[in-house]
Every structure is written in C-alpha cells, then in structure tokens.
Amino acid sequence: MASVHESLYFNPMMTNGVVHANVFGIKDWVTPYKIAVLVLLNEMGRTGEGAVSLMERRRLNQLLLPLLQGPDITLSKLYKLIEESCPQLANSVQIRIKLMAEGELKDMEQFFDDLSDSFSGTEPEVHKTSVVGLFLRHMILAYSKLSFSQVFKLYTALQQYFQNGEKKPVEDADMELASREESERKMEKEELDVSIREEEVSCSGPLSQKQAEFFLSQQASLLKNDETKALTPASLQKELNNLLKFNPDFAEAHYLSYLNNLRVQDVFSSTHSLLHYFDRLILTGAESKSNGEEGYGRSLRYAALNLAALHCRFGHYQQAELALQEAIRIAQESNDHVCLQHCLSWLYVLGQKRSDSYVLLEHSVKKAVHFGLPRAFAGKTANKLMDALKDSDLLHWKHSLSELIDISIAQKTAIWRLYGRSTMALQQAQLLLSMNSLESVNAGVQQNNTESFAVALGHLAELHAEQGCFAAASEVLKHLKERFPPNSQHAQLWMLCDQKIQFDRAMNDGKYHLADSVVTGITALNSIEGVYRKAIVLQAQNQMSEAHKLLQKLLTHCQKIRNTEMVISVLLSVAELYWRSSSPTIALPVLLQALALSKEYRLQHLASETVLNLAFAQLILGIPEQALSLLHMAIEPILADGAVLDKGRAMFLVAKCQVASAASYEPLKKAAVLEAAIENLNEAKNYFAKVDCKEQIRDVVYFQARLYHTLGKTQERNRCAMLFRQLHQDLPFHGVPLINLL
C-alpha cells in the first residue's frame, strides 16, 4: 500500500503533460536543420494532390510535429524519416538542399524570400495561426533579424551540415549498412516518429526555448509512464548538463535532473538537484507570477515536502520526519490544506517505516477520523471501506484523473488481498490491466508502466502462484521484467514477488537449502519479510530454538510498529513451533490471540489459517469432534478464496478428524467414515500436486495406506505404500511424526 502512495509526490514541472519553462531565455533561431525542415514544408506545399497518396500525406503530417518540436537531428537521419513516409518527396528535398548548399549565398536568401508567398492569396497554402504557420513566421522573423555576418555563418553551417550528412567513410560503409538494416528491422515505426532517441539528442549548441520545453516535457512524461523508452540516465544527464550550461537558472531542468538521479538511487545528486530547483524557482519568481504573493511560501513548503519524500525513499527516516515537520509548520501558517493532506499521507508512510514516528501518526489519525477518512488497518469492514473509496472514485472519473483511478484500483487490489478475498483481488487487478488510460500522454505513450501497474501485476503473479499456476505466474513476471528493467525505479516490486514465489516453491519441494539462499534476496528488499522467511526455514530444518528466538524478536518489533498482518503470521509460526515440540496446550493461548487480531481487523485468510491450527491442536489433545465442528466454520472461505496449499491442508485435516472421531463407531459406520476420509485425502492430494508439495503428498499417501490396510484393501494399500516409499527416499526426513503433520 505504501508503494502505491509513494508515486504521489509533487511534480511542479508537469501540468497536463506540459512543461512550464517561462524563465528560459533563449528564443528560436534559424539552424541548418530547421532550414532542411523548411525545405520539406515548401516541397509539401508545391507537390500536387495527385503526386502524393493519401496515406503518404497522412504519414508526413504525423511526422511534422516531432520534427518541428524536437531537437536538431543529422541530415541523414532526416532523409531516412522522410523516405519512410514518402520516398518521392525525400528525393525532392535532398535535391533542393544539395542545390542550396552547393550553390551561392543568394540561393538561401531567395529561399527565405519565397517562404512569405505561402501566406499570400485568397486560399493560402498555410494558415498563419496553424502550427506550421507559426513555425514559418518564427523562422522568417528570426532570419530577417540576422546581420550579414550572421547570415554568412548560417550559410557556412548549412554547407557543413550538408557535407556531414552526405559524407560516408569508405572503410565503414559496409558496417554502417549492416547495422542500419538490423536496427530498422528491430525498431518500430512509432518509435521513429515520436520518440527522441539518444542519437537524435546530440546538439553541440544550446536548444531553443521550444525545443527545451518539448524535450523536458517528453522525457518527464516517459519517466512517469514508460521509463524504458526514455533516454538512459547517463545520456539524459548529459543533455540536462548541456541545458544548464547555457542557462543555470532553468529550474525545470534541475527538477528533471532530480527525477533522473532517483532512477539510479543517487541520493547526493538528487538532493542537490531538488534544492537547486526550488532555489531557482524562488529566485526567478516563476511561482509568484502564477500564485501571487503566495508563490514564495508555496515553493518553500513543497520543497520541504519533496525533501521529506526523498529522504523517506532512501531510508533516512529521521531526516524525513524533520523535513516533514517543517513542511507542516509552513503549511499551517499558510492554511494550505492540500499540502497538509500530502503531509498526512507521508506521516502514515513514516509510521510504517519507523517505530518512534507512531506517536506523531496517532495525532494525524485523529484528524483523519474527524474528517471521516477510512483506514483498512483500523478494522473497518470491506463494505464501509469500499464505499469510502467509491466516493473518491466518483470524483476521479468525473474529472478524468486517470493516474488517481489507477492508484485507487491498485489499492483495492491490495485491500482485497489483505482481507483474504483472492477472487475480488484478481478481478480488480485484471480491471486495471484491461482499462485504457484516459490521460493524453505525450509521444503516444500509454500509461501502462506506472507504479500502479507494477503493483497490480505483482499481485496477479502471486495470486496465480497461490493457485498452482506457476507457468502463468512466470509469464506475468517475465512481462514485468520487460516493462520494468532491473535499473528502473519500480523494479523492486516485481523482484520481491519473484523472490517470494521462488521461496514458496522451494519450501513446497522440500529444498530448504534453496529456500535459505532466496531469503538473502528477500531480506535485501524487505527486511521484515526476510527475517520471517528465515525463521520458517529454520523451523522446517528442525532448528527450533533458533527459529523461536528469531520469531520472538520479530514479534516484538512488529508489535512496536503496529504491523498487524505480520504479527498474526508470527504468532501462527510460534504456535506451530509449540505443537511440533509436543506442547499443544501452550500453543492454544497464542492461537487465540492470533484469532482475536484476525477477527478484529477482518483478515479472513489469516483467521481461517488460525482456525485450522486451533482444530489441529484440538485433534492432538484428543477432542476430534470439536476439531471437526470447528473446521466446518473455516472450510468454506478456504475453499472459496484460499490458496491451493491451504485447501489441501484443510482437506487433509478434515480426513484426520474423521478418522479420529470414528474410532468408537460401529464397524459398518466406521467403514463408511473411513471411505469418506479416503475421498477427502484424494482431494487433498490433488491440491498438493498442483503446487508440487511432495512432503504433504508423502504424508497423504502414508495415511491412505494405513486406511486401506484397515479396510482390508490390499491392492490399494500396496500402491500407496510404494508411492510413499519413492517419495520418502527422495525427500529428507527430520524426525517429526508423519501422522501428526498438518
């Protein structure tokens, strides 16, 4: 839940996908690349309707906007883009540029004089207020302001630009041709049209104002929605340094540098860029112009809020709390309820991260209760919590806030899993994956690589693994790895899911040494989860004292930080230690405490698992009838929403209780009960086979062999005995009585 929330940091450079760069002082000017684009526009106007097909003209129109807004590219690259849209026009453009570059200066003068004719006549070729018309007018105006020496330098640069585009070293010609053909096969048409690749952003000089705005807008959008299509961190930082070299007070470039440094977990550089952003924002007065006198204070409080989020992300919780207190103080002085609401959310995150922040969190929760804000860990029922989320969803859908819609659905997925309703969680995850984004994202990028989608896909992989669909879970994880590479900012989400699935499979297969090696990776991503899994491995290896010490330390820590879900899981593991050590009476108070917490917080999955352990403890104590009646209370939610392994354990335990309670029955009734127990054992065996849990299958076939022997079915008994022997030889045996295992 916290991971979904952490994406809601304040992003002042993005407003509906547009970067506000009002302080950028460099205006548009004429470059050789822009002259080539002007030639393309002129040729498009001169070409008749019949000379170019409708599809070619449509492709050319789609190509124009990136060419007008994007940075300068090489002439060969420009030829290549035009040729893919319209080969005939590419040839005409190449000839015109060649004649101009190999001719005289007056040819370029005449070309700019002829551009004004595009606006003349009753039906001009270009409207003055269109995108193309504005570009033409800006270029004509910029050219007319040049002095003679500047015009001569421009013409010299045009000749050099043409020569660089035409020049091909003979020794590298074959290599370039082969690499170009291979890259063309791999690169999709959309990426050529709309995406700024690294080789395109190679300007030796500064970008103009519009080019800088487009570059920052596109890269910020890609970092937010599809990080794999953005420039690499090193290339992006190089271009940002180039921008800042010509204008150090370009605040938005500092903010994009902050986001870029977050990708590589560079705490020093990201903090440096964030502070520079707000310093420049205050110095230039950009905030004050749009927000009046309130702009200065607004920058200060959001600077403190972003700094708190940054420290929290890197694990500096004490510094994060200090920065957050500063943001709260300034926001209270300014009566900024929006900023205070952001601070309240980050207080909740800090309450999960640090134990000594919980006192501060409790004060904020009282405020949240005053405003009627629901919390899942407050023990609210699912219908009340979902009703509250529904009210906020209505506002999200009404205003088409697609990012908040995605976050809300991802939160519902996590909440349903927390409540133990796997079917509803699966439905919410699939809803998020199947819906189309309502937000218009720059560069044609769909909003499908956000943190919300990573969370939903991670839940989807774990839900499939719980049902024994490991192939499907592997496909989901493979897709996650493609969407979120290991160096991306959301990669830790799928890494943890992958490690947990590997751990569960190794434990089911009885390969405890492999599970122990996976614990290291889990601990690196989530320390609490790693310690818990380490205790489970020690318990499976019969190292009871070490496991008990580890669980007691973890229980104390989780109770201190109010991690209720983990507290219940640890209590169940402690109880299992007791009854495996032949002390079921000591386990009962622990199980009752876990059951009380599960019922209080409506955690159905953990409550059902606790009831299973209580029933097993009663079976060991010799009261199978009460254990069987207790099982009837928990069997339905387990079969409806439980994991396959829990379903198998439940059916196995039902069979054990049936056999134990039939000990005093008459022979005919006892035989019928044993037959029913065998059927339940077959069902349990099928469940265990789905998750490849060989140890549990071994126990089931051993129990079946005993029952068949009692019923006098020799052939079936021998078959189960042979299967037991094969499994027993393959699996390690740690001395725990097989008949007593759950």
ABEGO torsion letter per residue (X at the ends): XAAAAAAABBBAABBGGBBBBAABABBBBBBAAAAAAAAAAAAAAABBAAABBAAAAAAAAAAAAAAAABBBBBAAAAAAAAAAABAAAAAAAAAAAAAAAABBAAAAAAAAAAAAAAABEABBABBAABAAAAAAAAAAAAAAABBAAAAAAAAAAAAAAAAAAABBBAAAAAAAAAAAAAAAAABBAAAAAABBBAAABABABBBBAAAAAAAAAAAAAAAAABAAABBBAAAAAAAAAAAAAABAABAAAAAAAAAAAAAAGBAAAAAAAAAAAAAAAAAAGAAAAAAEAAAAAAAAAAAAAAAAAAAAAAGBAAAAAAAAAAAAAAAAAAGBAAAAAAAAAAAAAAAAABAAAAAAAAAAAAAAAAAGBBBAAAGBBAAAAAAAAAAAAAAAAAAGBAAAAAAAAAAAAAAAAAAGBAAAAAAAAAAAAABBBABBBBGGBBBAABAAAAAAAAAAAAAAAAAGBAAAAAAAAAAAAAABBAABAAAAAAAAAAAAAAAAAAAAAGBAAAAAAAAAAAAAABAAAAAAAAAAAAAAAGBAAAAAAAAAAAAAAAAAAGBAAAAAAAAAAAAAAAAAAGBAAAAAAAAAAAAAAAAAAGBAAAAAAAAAAAAAAAAAAGBAAAAAAAAAAAAAAAAAABBAAAAAAAAAAAAAAAAAAAAABBAAAAAAAAAAAAAAAAAAAAAAAAAGBAAAAAAAAAAAAAAAAAAGBAAAAAAAAAAAAAAAAABBBAGBBAAABX
